[in-house]
Amino acid sequence: MAKRAEPVRVNATLEIPWERRPEVVHLTRQILRLQAATASTVVQSVIAIGDAAREIHDELPHGQWARWCADAVPFARQTLSNYMALSRWAEERPKEVEKLAPLGPSKLYLLIPLPPTVRRRLTGRTPIDIPGGGRKTVELMTVSELAKVTAEEVRALPEHTPMPVGRVVGRLRRSIAGLDASAQALIERADDVEPDEARALHESLLDVAASLRDQFDL
């Protein structure tokens, strides 16, 4: 009678999941710390480039921004727009950007357009459902996975019927006329205005003008 073959025994250590392997857990944490530190450094550099690009944009006369982008730096114009957007966000919400810097610039670009309340929810410690399957915290998502999540969040935002462009332009013209009258009234009482208040008003007006110039390449 033929002898029965012994069943193949799988080494028990092969069945241990990685979460219960101390050396793997240690090295995984090391990788995540290094990634976060590297990402934070890159974000700081991107913000610095964005700061400088914004200054150059404001310095250049009409029509030269596009040529400067094409000839002076090795970045696509959209890349510079992302850098400048991150620079503005860091200026407006420095603590939030500092906290999220370990995510890296590519993830931050996806988070910028979202309302602050949505950003706080997505960047908390609770894992988020990823369209198509999976559930992770934002730190462990790939950029592609976060893009799916943010796209879903944008679609879920309340819809509104946009105002006709003609009405928007007309409203802006009326607002500018009102600002012009208010500015003239302020100029007439210049001695009563604090320099810091005047400077803040001036910078706010410049920001609005810069946004129009950016969008329409003026």
Z-matrix of the N, CA and C atoms (Angstrom, degrees):
N
C 1 1.462
C 2 1.524 1 109.09
N 3 1.314 2 115.82 1 130.92
C 4 1.466 3 119.99 2 -177.28
C 5 1.521 4 110.43 3 -66.47
N 6 1.318 5 114.01 4 140.01
C 7 1.469 6 119.90 5 179.99
C 8 1.529 7 109.43 6 -75.49
N 9 1.349 8 115.26 7 133.71
C 10 1.471 9 119.79 8 -179.35
C 11 1.524 10 110.07 9 -72.20
N 12 1.328 11 114.21 10 138.62
C 13 1.466 12 118.65 11 179.55
C 14 1.520 13 110.05 12 -70.39
N 15 1.334 14 115.30 13 140.64
C 16 1.462 15 120.01 14 177.38
C 17 1.533 16 109.71 15 -69.28
N 18 1.332 17 118.61 16 138.76
C 19 1.468 18 120.06 17 178.52
C 20 1.531 19 110.45 18 -64.33
N 21 1.301 20 115.00 19 142.30
C 22 1.458 21 120.22 20 179.44
C 23 1.523 22 108.78 21 -72.52
N 24 1.317 23 116.27 22 124.35
C 25 1.459 24 121.08 23 -179.89
C 26 1.526 25 109.42 24 -97.95
N 27 1.303 26 116.39 25 122.59
C 28 1.453 27 121.35 26 177.86
C 29 1.527 28 108.58 27 -78.75
N 30 1.303 29 115.14 28 132.75
C 31 1.462 30 119.84 29 177.54
C 32 1.524 31 109.08 30 -55.18
N 33 1.330 32 114.97 31 124.28
C 34 1.465 33 119.51 32 -175.44
C 35 1.515 34 112.88 33 -59.36
N 36 1.336 35 116.02 34 -28.67
C 37 1.465 36 118.48 35 -178.08
C 38 1.514 37 111.55 36 -67.71
N 39 1.340 38 118.37 37 -23.83
C 40 1.460 39 120.72 38 179.56
C 41 1.520 40 111.78 39 -70.10
N 42 1.328 41 117.16 40 -20.02
C 43 1.453 42 120.70 41 -177.17
C 44 1.522 43 112.45 42 -88.48
N 45 1.333 44 117.87 43 -5.78
C 46 1.459 45 120.63 44 -179.19
C 47 1.522 46 109.15 45 -75.93
N 48 1.347 47 118.92 46 122.77
C 49 1.473 48 120.29 47 179.50
C 50 1.520 49 110.65 48 -66.43
N 51 1.317 50 115.97 49 157.54
C 52 1.467 51 119.37 50 -174.96
C 53 1.521 52 112.11 51 -62.29
N 54 1.346 53 116.89 52 -30.86
C 55 1.467 54 119.46 53 -179.13
C 56 1.526 55 112.61 54 -61.41
N 57 1.340 56 117.44 55 -19.61
C 58 1.462 57 121.02 56 -178.69
C 59 1.522 58 112.14 57 -105.75
N 60 1.321 59 115.93 58 13.08
C 61 1.465 60 120.90 59 176.72
C 62 1.525 61 108.42 60 -104.31
N 63 1.319 62 118.82 61 103.67
C 64 1.468 63 121.73 62 -173.07
C 65 1.526 64 114.20 63 -53.17
N 66 1.323 65 117.70 64 -42.04
C 67 1.458 66 119.52 65 -177.70
C 68 1.525 67 110.87 66 -66.72
N 69 1.329 68 117.08 67 -39.28
C 70 1.462 69 120.94 68 178.68
C 71 1.528 70 110.42 69 -66.68
N 72 1.316 71 116.55 70 -42.43
C 73 1.469 72 120.52 71 178.16
C 74 1.525 73 110.45 72 -61.91
N 75 1.334 74 116.86 73 -43.59
C 76 1.470 75 121.41 74 179.43
C 77 1.535 76 110.80 75 -60.74
N 78 1.332 77 116.21 76 -47.26
C 79 1.472 78 119.84 77 -178.58
C 80 1.529 79 111.30 78 -68.01
N 81 1.333 80 117.10 79 -34.16
C 82 1.465 81 120.55 80 177.53
C 83 1.519 82 110.67 81 -63.13
N 84 1.329 83 115.95 82 -44.97
C 85 1.461 84 119.61 83 177.76
C 86 1.522 85 111.45 84 -62.88
N 87 1.317 86 116.11 85 -37.51
C 88 1.466 87 120.00 86 178.20
C 89 1.526 88 110.74 87 -63.24
N 90 1.332 89 116.27 88 -42.95
C 91 1.467 90 120.81 89 178.51
C 92 1.526 91 110.16 90 -61.12
N 93 1.326 92 117.64 91 -45.25
C 94 1.458 93 120.96 92 -178.10
C 95 1.526 94 111.64 93 -65.45
N 96 1.340 95 117.38 94 -37.95
C 97 1.468 96 120.01 95 177.26
C 98 1.520 97 111.07 96 -64.86
N 99 1.335 98 116.12 97 -43.68
C 100 1.468 99 119.76 98 179.38
C 101 1.524 100 111.13 99 -64.93
N 102 1.335 101 115.95 100 -40.92
C 103 1.463 102 119.75 101 179.21
C 104 1.517 103 110.78 102 -62.43
N 105 1.340 104 116.92 103 -44.37
C 106 1.465 105 120.77 104 -178.65
C 107 1.523 106 111.23 105 -64.38
N 108 1.332 107 116.50 106 -42.01
C 109 1.462 108 120.15 107 179.81
C 110 1.521 109 110.81 108 -64.85
N 111 1.337 110 116.63 109 -43.09
C 112 1.469 111 120.56 110 179.10
C 113 1.522 112 110.75 111 -64.54
N 114 1.337 113 116.63 112 -43.75
C 115 1.461 114 120.94 113 -179.72
C 116 1.521 115 111.15 114 -61.92
N 117 1.322 116 117.29 115 -41.04
C 118 1.465 117 120.95 116 179.43
C 119 1.520 118 111.07 117 -62.45
N 120 1.326 119 116.24 118 -41.37
C 121 1.466 120 120.48 119 178.67
C 122 1.521 121 110.93 120 -63.32
N 123 1.332 122 116.40 121 -42.37
C 124 1.469 123 120.49 122 179.28
C 125 1.524 124 110.20 123 -64.17
N 126 1.333 125 117.24 124 -42.06
C 127 1.470 126 120.66 125 179.05
C 128 1.524 127 110.64 126 -60.74
N 129 1.333 128 117.31 127 -42.38
C 130 1.464 129 120.44 128 178.30
C 131 1.528 130 110.99 129 -60.58
N 132 1.339 131 116.45 130 -41.20
C 133 1.470 132 120.18 131 179.27
C 134 1.524 133 110.95 132 -66.88
N 135 1.334 134 116.43 133 -41.29
C 136 1.465 135 120.61 134 179.59
C 137 1.529 136 110.33 135 -62.73
N 138 1.327 137 116.58 136 -42.57
C 139 1.465 138 120.04 137 179.10
C 140 1.520 139 110.38 138 -63.21
N 141 1.333 140 116.97 139 -41.13
C 142 1.473 141 120.32 140 178.81
C 143 1.523 142 110.89 141 -62.89
N 144 1.340 143 117.05 142 -41.39
C 145 1.468 144 120.55 143 177.06
C 146 1.528 145 109.51 144 -64.42
N 147 1.341 146 115.80 145 -43.08
C 148 1.466 147 119.51 146 178.61
C 149 1.512 148 112.38 147 -61.90
N 150 1.340 149 117.07 148 -39.38
C 151 1.469 150 120.63 149 177.12
C 152 1.526 151 110.40 150 -59.35
N 153 1.351 152 115.11 151 -48.43
C 154 1.463 153 119.52 152 -178.12
C 155 1.526 154 111.19 153 -65.94
N 156 1.335 155 116.91 154 -40.02
C 157 1.465 156 120.43 155 179.79
C 158 1.528 157 111.09 156 -63.83
N 159 1.324 158 117.10 157 -37.47
C 160 1.464 159 120.09 158 177.85
C 161 1.533 160 111.02 159 -64.50
N 162 1.325 161 116.28 160 -39.86
C 163 1.466 162 119.35 161 177.64
C 164 1.521 163 111.28 162 -64.28
N 165 1.339 164 115.61 163 -42.92
C 166 1.463 165 119.72 164 178.64
C 167 1.526 166 110.25 165 -63.57
N 168 1.330 167 116.15 166 -43.55
C 169 1.461 168 120.56 167 179.64
C 170 1.531 169 110.76 168 -56.91
N 171 1.331 170 116.24 169 -43.23
C 172 1.460 171 120.12 170 -179.03
C 173 1.530 172 112.01 171 -72.64
N 174 1.315 173 116.58 172 -23.96
C 175 1.468 174 121.25 173 -177.36
C 176 1.531 175 112.14 174 -82.29
N 177 1.329 176 116.11 175 -33.83
C 178 1.466 177 119.30 176 -173.77
C 179 1.521 178 111.92 177 -72.40
N 180 1.314 179 117.23 178 142.20
C 181 1.459 180 120.60 179 176.07
C 182 1.525 181 111.56 180 -73.10
N 183 1.312 182 114.19 181 173.68
C 184 1.466 183 121.86 182 -177.12
C 185 1.534 184 111.79 183 -50.70
N 186 1.356 185 115.42 184 130.41
C 187 1.459 186 121.06 185 172.29
C 188 1.515 187 116.29 186 87.13
N 189 1.345 188 119.36 187 -9.04
C 190 1.461 189 119.69 188 -174.48
C 191 1.525 190 113.93 189 -92.67
N 192 1.317 191 117.91 190 -14.44
C 193 1.456 192 120.25 191 -177.34
C 194 1.524 193 112.03 192 -61.11
N 195 1.331 194 116.94 193 -47.78
C 196 1.464 195 120.40 194 -178.49
C 197 1.526 196 110.81 195 -61.22
N 198 1.336 197 117.38 196 -40.38
C 199 1.468 198 120.28 197 -179.77
C 200 1.530 199 110.93 198 -68.67
N 201 1.337 200 116.18 199 -37.72
C 202 1.462 201 119.02 200 177.52
C 203 1.526 202 110.03 201 -62.52
N 204 1.322 203 117.59 202 -43.72
C 205 1.467 204 121.47 203 178.83
C 206 1.522 205 111.34 204 -59.10
N 207 1.327 206 115.54 205 -41.02
C 208 1.467 207 120.27 206 -176.22
C 209 1.524 208 112.70 207 -74.89
N 210 1.334 209 117.60 208 -33.30
C 211 1.466 210 120.46 209 -169.93
C 212 1.525 211 115.25 210 -107.20
N 213 1.329 212 117.48 211 -25.85
C 214 1.467 213 118.81 212 -167.53
C 215 1.521 214 114.70 213 -99.47
N 216 1.331 215 118.89 214 -23.26
C 217 1.460 216 121.30 215 -174.22
C 218 1.531 217 110.95 216 -135.80
N 219 1.343 218 117.40 217 154.70
C 220 1.469 219 120.41 218 -178.01
C 221 1.531 220 112.81 219 -89.40
N 222 1.319 221 116.42 220 44.06
C 223 1.461 222 120.75 221 -179.83
C 224 1.520 223 109.45 222 -126.33
N 225 1.316 224 115.78 223 144.76
C 226 1.458 225 119.46 224 169.63
C 227 1.524 226 108.58 225 -68.27
N 228 1.302 227 116.07 226 154.95
C 229 1.468 228 119.61 227 -178.65
C 230 1.517 229 111.38 228 -60.91
N 231 1.348 230 117.81 229 -36.49
C 232 1.463 231 121.03 230 178.79
C 233 1.523 232 110.72 231 -65.91
N 234 1.341 233 115.64 232 -36.39
C 235 1.464 234 118.92 233 177.67
C 236 1.523 235 110.25 234 -62.08
N 237 1.317 236 116.59 235 -44.76
C 238 1.465 237 119.99 236 177.74
C 239 1.522 238 111.08 237 -63.33
N 240 1.322 239 117.55 238 -36.71
C 241 1.464 240 120.62 239 177.20
C 242 1.528 241 110.23 240 -62.01
N 243 1.356 242 116.39 241 -39.73
C 244 1.462 243 119.94 242 176.80
C 245 1.527 244 110.88 243 -64.10
N 246 1.340 245 116.28 244 -43.46
C 247 1.467 246 120.31 245 179.13
C 248 1.530 247 110.45 246 -60.76
N 249 1.322 248 116.17 247 -42.88
C 250 1.464 249 120.39 248 -178.57
C 251 1.532 250 110.92 249 -68.81
N 252 1.331 251 116.72 250 -36.80
C 253 1.465 252 119.92 251 177.81
C 254 1.525 253 110.59 252 -64.83
N 255 1.337 254 116.54 253 -40.52
C 256 1.462 255 120.12 254 178.03
C 257 1.529 256 110.35 255 -67.25
N 258 1.328 257 116.34 256 -36.00
C 259 1.464 258 120.76 257 176.63
C 260 1.522 259 110.40 258 -62.14
N 261 1.327 260 117.43 259 -43.90
C 262 1.468 261 120.50 260 179.42
C 263 1.531 262 111.32 261 -64.64
N 264 1.330 263 115.37 262 -41.97
C 265 1.462 264 119.79 263 179.30
C 266 1.529 265 110.12 264 -61.75
N 267 1.328 266 116.44 265 -43.08
C 268 1.461 267 120.48 266 179.15
C 269 1.525 268 111.43 267 -64.23
N 270 1.320 269 116.23 268 -32.47
C 271 1.464 270 120.56 269 178.46
C 272 1.531 271 110.72 270 -72.08
N 273 1.331 272 115.88 271 -39.29
C 274 1.459 273 120.33 272 -177.18
C 275 1.532 274 112.57 273 -80.23
N 276 1.332 275 117.31 274 -37.92
C 277 1.466 276 121.97 275 -176.50
C 278 1.531 277 109.75 276 -134.00
N 279 1.324 278 117.41 277 67.39
C 280 1.470 279 120.12 278 -174.34
C 281 1.520 280 114.02 279 -59.41
N 282 1.325 281 118.52 280 -39.15
C 283 1.459 282 120.68 281 -178.02
C 284 1.529 283 111.40 282 -67.89
N 285 1.340 284 115.96 283 -38.32
C 286 1.463 285 119.54 284 179.52
C 287 1.525 286 110.43 285 -65.43
N 288 1.323 287 116.94 286 -45.00
C 289 1.463 288 120.42 287 -179.68
C 290 1.527 289 110.82 288 -66.19
N 291 1.321 290 117.15 289 -40.09
C 292 1.470 291 120.13 290 177.81
C 293 1.527 292 110.73 291 -60.20
N 294 1.328 293 116.54 292 -41.12
C 295 1.460 294 121.25 293 179.50
C 296 1.524 295 111.74 294 -65.71
N 297 1.339 296 116.59 295 -39.16
C 298 1.466 297 120.83 296 -174.83
C 299 1.528 298 113.46 297 -91.49
N 300 1.330 299 118.10 298 -4.94
C 301 1.468 300 121.32 299 -177.37
C 302 1.526 301 113.51 300 -54.13
N 303 1.347 302 120.29 301 -36.55
C 304 1.472 303 119.11 302 179.01
C 305 1.521 304 114.60 303 -60.30
N 306 1.335 305 117.33 304 -14.24
C 307 1.468 306 119.56 305 176.70
C 308 1.519 307 111.85 306 -71.74
N 309 1.331 308 117.19 307 -23.20
C 310 1.460 309 120.86 308 -177.85
C 311 1.515 310 112.48 309 92.27
N 312 1.331 311 117.32 310 157.36
C 313 1.465 312 120.93 311 -174.16
C 314 1.521 313 114.50 312 -63.26
N 315 1.323 314 117.86 313 -38.10
C 316 1.470 315 119.23 314 -176.10
C 317 1.521 316 111.78 315 -61.45
N 318 1.330 317 117.38 316 -38.88
C 319 1.461 318 120.16 317 177.68
C 320 1.526 319 110.66 318 -72.85
N 321 1.331 320 116.44 319 -36.52
C 322 1.468 321 118.79 320 -179.93
C 323 1.522 322 111.23 321 -64.18
N 324 1.339 323 117.71 322 -37.61
C 325 1.468 324 119.37 323 178.02
C 326 1.528 325 110.79 324 -58.22
N 327 1.333 326 116.86 325 -35.61
C 328 1.464 327 120.72 326 -179.73
C 329 1.528 328 111.84 327 -73.51
N 330 1.330 329 116.64 328 -27.50
C 331 1.462 330 120.55 329 -177.58
C 332 1.526 331 113.14 330 -85.10
N 333 1.341 332 117.16 331 -24.19
C 334 1.468 333 121.01 332 -175.29
C 335 1.529 334 113.13 333 -53.61
N 336 1.341 335 119.76 334 -45.99
C 337 1.482 336 118.41 335 -174.70
C 338 1.523 337 114.38 336 -72.01
N 339 1.327 338 118.78 337 -11.39
C 340 1.460 339 120.70 338 -174.03
C 341 1.525 340 111.60 339 -80.11
N 342 1.329 341 117.75 340 150.06
C 343 1.469 342 120.42 341 173.96
C 344 1.532 343 110.19 342 -60.52
N 345 1.322 344 118.78 343 147.82
C 346 1.465 345 121.50 344 -178.54
C 347 1.527 346 113.48 345 -53.13
N 348 1.331 347 117.51 346 -38.89
C 349 1.469 348 119.75 347 -178.93
C 350 1.522 349 111.24 348 -64.00
N 351 1.332 350 116.89 349 -37.47
C 352 1.470 351 120.86 350 178.97
C 353 1.529 352 109.53 351 -70.19
N 354 1.338 353 116.55 352 -41.81
C 355 1.476 354 119.87 353 177.87
C 356 1.523 355 111.15 354 -58.43
N 357 1.344 356 115.99 355 -44.58
C 358 1.467 357 118.68 356 -179.34
C 359 1.522 358 111.57 357 -61.96
N 360 1.320 359 116.65 358 -38.95
C 361 1.470 360 119.69 359 179.67
C 362 1.521 361 111.23 360 -67.36
N 363 1.318 362 116.76 361 -43.39
C 364 1.468 363 119.95 362 -177.01
C 365 1.521 364 112.02 363 -69.86
N 366 1.324 365 117.09 364 -30.74
C 367 1.467 366 119.82 365 -174.32
C 368 1.526 367 112.65 366 -98.36
N 369 1.324 368 117.04 367 12.22
C 370 1.457 369 120.15 368 175.92
C 371 1.522 370 110.83 369 -76.99
N 372 1.317 371 115.24 370 -170.27
C 373 1.465 372 120.74 371 -177.54
C 374 1.524 373 113.22 372 -86.49
N 375 1.337 374 116.79 373 -8.77
C 376 1.462 375 120.07 374 -178.46
C 377 1.528 376 110.74 375 -81.08
N 378 1.333 377 118.26 376 128.39
C 379 1.467 378 119.92 377 177.27
C 380 1.523 379 111.85 378 -58.88
N 381 1.327 380 115.81 379 146.55
C 382 1.468 381 122.56 380 -176.95
C 383 1.523 382 109.14 381 -112.21
N 384 1.343 383 115.93 382 139.57
C 385 1.463 384 120.04 383 174.91
C 386 1.523 385 109.90 384 -67.66
N 387 1.326 386 115.98 385 132.64
C 388 1.471 387 122.03 386 179.14
C 389 1.526 388 108.41 387 -101.85
N 390 1.332 389 118.68 388 124.41
C 391 1.464 390 119.73 389 177.42
C 392 1.530 391 111.27 390 -52.99
N 393 1.315 392 116.59 391 130.26
C 394 1.456 393 120.39 392 -177.87
C 395 1.514 394 113.05 393 97.97
N 396 1.342 395 116.19 394 -9.04
C 397 1.464 396 118.83 395 177.22
C 398 1.514 397 112.81 396 123.13
N 399 1.318 398 114.70 397 146.28
C 400 1.452 399 120.32 398 177.75
C 401 1.511 400 112.11 399 103.31
N 402 1.311 401 115.12 400 158.84
C 403 1.453 402 121.35 401 -178.98
C 404 1.528 403 107.33 402 -149.68
N 405 1.327 404 117.11 403 117.69
C 406 1.459 405 121.48 404 -176.08
C 407 1.521 406 109.96 405 -144.79
N 408 1.330 407 115.44 406 162.75
C 409 1.457 408 120.15 407 166.46
C 410 1.519 409 107.60 408 -78.25
N 411 1.320 410 116.49 409 162.10
C 412 1.461 411 119.84 410 -176.64
C 413 1.526 412 111.47 411 -62.96
N 414 1.348 413 117.24 412 -30.48
C 415 1.463 414 119.91 413 179.32
C 416 1.527 415 112.21 414 -62.16
N 417 1.325 416 116.92 415 -34.34
C 418 1.461 417 120.70 416 -175.52
C 419 1.524 418 113.46 417 -95.15
N 420 1.332 419 117.30 418 -6.30
C 421 1.464 420 119.47 419 176.56
C 422 1.522 421 110.52 420 -72.31
N 423 1.316 422 116.10 421 148.94
C 424 1.451 423 119.81 422 166.84
C 425 1.529 424 107.82 423 -76.97
N 426 1.323 425 116.68 424 165.66
C 427 1.466 426 120.34 425 177.70
C 428 1.526 427 109.66 426 -60.31
N 429 1.338 428 116.65 427 -39.61
C 430 1.462 429 120.65 428 179.50
C 431 1.525 430 111.50 429 -62.83
N 432 1.330 431 116.99 430 -40.40
C 433 1.462 432 120.35 431 178.93
C 434 1.524 433 111.09 432 -66.80
N 435 1.330 434 116.42 433 -41.80
C 436 1.467 435 118.87 434 178.38
C 437 1.524 436 110.85 435 -65.74
N 438 1.330 437 117.56 436 -34.40
C 439 1.463 438 120.47 437 177.41
C 440 1.534 439 110.43 438 -60.92
N 441 1.326 440 116.76 439 -38.72
C 442 1.466 441 120.05 440 177.41
C 443 1.529 442 110.66 441 -65.55
N 444 1.331 443 115.63 442 -41.81
C 445 1.463 444 120.22 443 -178.75
C 446 1.524 445 110.86 444 -65.13
N 447 1.331 446 116.82 445 -47.44
C 448 1.470 447 119.71 446 -178.02
C 449 1.526 448 111.22 447 -67.29
N 450 1.326 449 117.24 448 -35.47
C 451 1.465 450 119.64 449 177.22
C 452 1.521 451 110.07 450 -62.63
N 453 1.337 452 116.58 451 -39.75
C 454 1.459 453 120.80 452 178.23
C 455 1.531 454 110.76 453 -66.12
N 456 1.329 455 116.04 454 -38.59
C 457 1.460 456 120.14 455 179.04
C 458 1.531 457 111.07 456 -65.27
N 459 1.318 458 116.63 457 -40.77
C 460 1.464 459 120.56 458 179.38
C 461 1.524 460 110.17 459 -63.68
N 462 1.330 461 116.29 460 -41.49
C 463 1.473 462 119.68 461 179.01
C 464 1.521 463 111.20 462 -64.98
N 465 1.324 464 117.36 463 -28.41
C 466 1.463 465 121.17 464 -177.57
C 467 1.520 466 113.18 465 -82.56
N 468 1.331 467 117.37 466 -10.73
C 469 1.459 468 119.66 467 179.85
C 470 1.530 469 109.72 468 -66.29
N 471 1.327 470 117.49 469 147.86
C 472 1.472 471 120.49 470 -179.49
C 473 1.529 472 111.41 471 -56.26
N 474 1.312 473 115.17 472 132.59
C 475 1.457 474 119.58 473 179.18
C 476 1.527 475 109.93 474 -82.08
N 477 1.313 476 114.67 475 151.32
C 478 1.465 477 119.28 476 175.28
C 479 1.524 478 108.43 477 -143.48
N 480 1.298 479 115.09 478 150.59
C 481 1.461 480 120.17 479 179.23
C 482 1.526 481 109.05 480 -82.22
N 483 1.314 482 117.23 481 117.18
C 484 1.463 483 118.87 482 -177.52
C 485 1.529 484 112.09 483 -65.50
N 486 1.304 485 115.15 484 142.87
C 487 1.455 486 120.77 485 177.09
C 488 1.529 487 109.51 486 -68.34
N 489 1.337 488 119.15 487 141.55
C 490 1.468 489 120.30 488 176.74
C 491 1.527 490 111.07 489 -54.54
N 492 1.338 491 115.50 490 142.78
C 493 1.455 492 120.51 491 -175.12
C 494 1.522 493 111.70 492 -57.95
N 495 1.324 494 116.95 493 -39.36
C 496 1.463 495 119.90 494 -179.78
C 497 1.518 496 111.98 495 -58.83
N 498 1.334 497 115.80 496 -40.60
C 499 1.470 498 119.22 497 179.14
C 500 1.529 499 110.96 498 -68.91
N 501 1.337 500 116.00 499 -36.20
C 502 1.468 501 119.26 500 178.44
C 503 1.521 502 110.28 501 -63.40
N 504 1.339 503 115.99 502 -45.78
C 505 1.468 504 120.29 503 179.75
C 506 1.529 505 110.20 504 -62.61
N 507 1.339 506 116.54 505 -44.39
C 508 1.461 507 119.87 506 179.75
C 509 1.516 508 112.03 507 -62.36
N 510 1.339 509 116.61 508 -41.43
C 511 1.460 510 119.99 509 178.90
C 512 1.523 511 110.85 510 -63.71
N 513 1.341 512 115.96 511 -40.41
C 514 1.465 513 119.35 512 179.98
C 515 1.523 514 110.94 513 -65.72
N 516 1.336 515 116.80 514 -40.11
C 517 1.470 516 119.68 515 178.09
C 518 1.532 517 111.01 516 -61.62
N 519 1.333 518 116.06 517 -42.51
C 520 1.466 519 119.40 518 178.90
C 521 1.525 520 110.89 519 -65.46
N 522 1.332 521 115.81 520 -37.96
C 523 1.467 522 119.40 521 178.25
C 524 1.527 523 110.87 522 -64.70
N 525 1.341 524 115.90 523 -40.66
C 526 1.458 525 119.76 524 179.29
C 527 1.528 526 110.17 525 -63.89
N 528 1.342 527 116.00 526 -41.49
C 529 1.466 528 119.54 527 177.95
C 530 1.522 529 110.58 528 -60.81
N 531 1.337 530 115.86 529 -40.97
C 532 1.460 531 119.58 530 177.39
C 533 1.514 532 112.18 531 -65.91
N 534 1.312 533 116.25 532 -38.99
C 535 1.469 534 120.44 533 177.61
C 536 1.523 535 110.45 534 -64.57
N 537 1.326 536 115.34 535 -40.84
C 538 1.462 537 119.65 536 -179.85
C 539 1.523 538 110.34 537 -60.17
N 540 1.332 539 116.90 538 -43.64
C 541 1.468 540 120.77 539 179.56
C 542 1.524 541 110.88 540 -66.06
N 543 1.345 542 116.27 541 -41.01
C 544 1.461 543 119.77 542 179.07
C 545 1.521 544 111.33 543 -66.15
N 546 1.335 545 115.48 544 -39.83
C 547 1.463 546 119.17 545 179.10
C 548 1.522 547 111.05 546 -63.80
N 549 1.334 548 115.91 547 -40.03
C 550 1.463 549 119.20 548 179.36
C 551 1.530 550 110.62 549 -64.25
N 552 1.347 551 115.83 550 -40.02
C 553 1.468 552 119.43 551 178.11
C 554 1.521 553 110.69 552 -64.08
N 555 1.341 554 115.85 553 -36.55
C 556 1.462 555 119.98 554 179.31
C 557 1.518 556 111.32 555 -69.87
N 558 1.340 557 115.70 556 -39.77
C 559 1.470 558 120.33 557 179.36
C 560 1.526 559 110.53 558 -61.15
N 561 1.318 560 115.56 559 -38.24
C 562 1.468 561 119.39 560 -179.82
C 563 1.530 562 112.22 561 -65.31
N 564 1.348 563 115.48 562 -20.61
C 565 1.471 564 119.73 563 178.69
C 566 1.526 565 110.61 564 -117.65
N 567 1.323 566 115.22 565 35.97
C 568 1.465 567 121.06 566 -174.19
C 569 1.517 568 112.95 567 -56.77
N 570 1.328 569 116.69 568 -33.67
C 571 1.472 570 119.25 569 -177.40
C 572 1.524 571 112.18 570 -66.93
N 573 1.330 572 117.06 571 -19.85
C 574 1.457 573 120.28 572 -178.20
C 575 1.527 574 113.17 573 -93.72
N 576 1.331 575 116.70 574 -3.28
C 577 1.466 576 120.85 575 -174.60
C 578 1.525 577 110.11 576 -97.21
N 579 1.338 578 115.92 577 133.37
C 580 1.458 579 120.56 578 176.81
C 581 1.532 580 109.20 579 -69.47
N 582 1.336 581 117.76 580 136.74
C 583 1.477 582 120.34 581 -179.54
C 584 1.528 583 113.33 582 -55.83
N 585 1.336 584 117.56 583 -39.55
C 586 1.467 585 120.06 584 -179.81
C 587 1.525 586 111.76 585 -64.38
N 588 1.333 587 115.81 586 -37.55
C 589 1.469 588 119.48 587 178.22
C 590 1.524 589 110.53 588 -67.10
N 591 1.321 590 116.54 589 -42.03
C 592 1.466 591 120.23 590 178.72
C 593 1.523 592 110.14 591 -63.54
N 594 1.334 593 116.08 592 -41.57
C 595 1.465 594 120.20 593 179.94
C 596 1.519 595 111.11 594 -63.94
N 597 1.328 596 117.24 595 -41.52
C 598 1.465 597 120.75 596 179.68
C 599 1.530 598 111.23 597 -64.24
N 600 1.331 599 116.91 598 -41.14
C 601 1.460 600 120.35 599 177.17
C 602 1.522 601 110.91 600 -62.52
N 603 1.329 602 115.46 601 -44.06
C 604 1.459 603 120.46 602 -179.72
C 605 1.521 604 111.00 603 -61.41
N 606 1.341 605 117.14 604 -43.70
C 607 1.467 606 120.53 605 -179.38
C 608 1.522 607 111.26 606 -66.37
N 609 1.334 608 116.59 607 -35.74
C 610 1.467 609 119.06 608 178.15
C 611 1.525 610 111.32 609 -64.64
N 612 1.322 611 116.48 610 -41.97
C 613 1.463 612 120.36 611 177.65
C 614 1.520 613 111.36 612 -64.98
N 615 1.327 614 116.65 613 -39.28
C 616 1.464 615 120.28 614 178.18
C 617 1.522 616 111.24 615 -64.52
N 618 1.335 617 117.50 616 -37.62
C 619 1.466 618 120.74 617 178.34
C 620 1.526 619 111.20 618 -62.42
N 621 1.345 620 116.30 619 -41.95
C 622 1.469 621 119.63 620 178.74
C 623 1.523 622 110.14 621 -63.96
N 624 1.338 623 116.43 622 -45.13
C 625 1.466 624 120.42 623 179.70
C 626 1.522 625 110.91 624 -63.03
N 627 1.344 626 116.90 625 -39.72
C 628 1.463 627 120.42 626 179.80
C 629 1.523 628 111.60 627 -65.04
N 630 1.328 629 116.88 628 -36.53
C 631 1.477 630 120.11 629 178.23
C 632 1.523 631 110.49 630 -62.90
N 633 1.312 632 116.83 631 -43.79
C 634 1.471 633 119.98 632 177.36
C 635 1.519 634 111.15 633 -63.33
N 636 1.332 635 115.70 634 -42.26
C 637 1.469 636 118.96 635 -178.69
C 638 1.520 637 111.26 636 -66.00
N 639 1.352 638 117.01 637 -38.94
C 640 1.458 639 121.31 638 178.46
C 641 1.526 640 110.58 639 -60.91
N 642 1.320 641 115.64 640 -49.33
C 643 1.445 642 120.79 641 -172.07
C 644 1.531 643 112.59 642 -68.90
N 645 1.341 644 115.16 643 -39.61
C 646 1.454 645 119.09 644 -174.29
C 647 1.533 646 114.23 645 -105.60
N 648 1.355 647 115.06 646 8.50
C 649 1.475 648 120.28 647 178.81
C 650 1.522 649 111.52 648 51.92
N 651 1.291 650 115.68 649 51.66
C 652 1.472 651 121.19 650 -176.76
C 653 1.532 652 110.97 651 -85.87
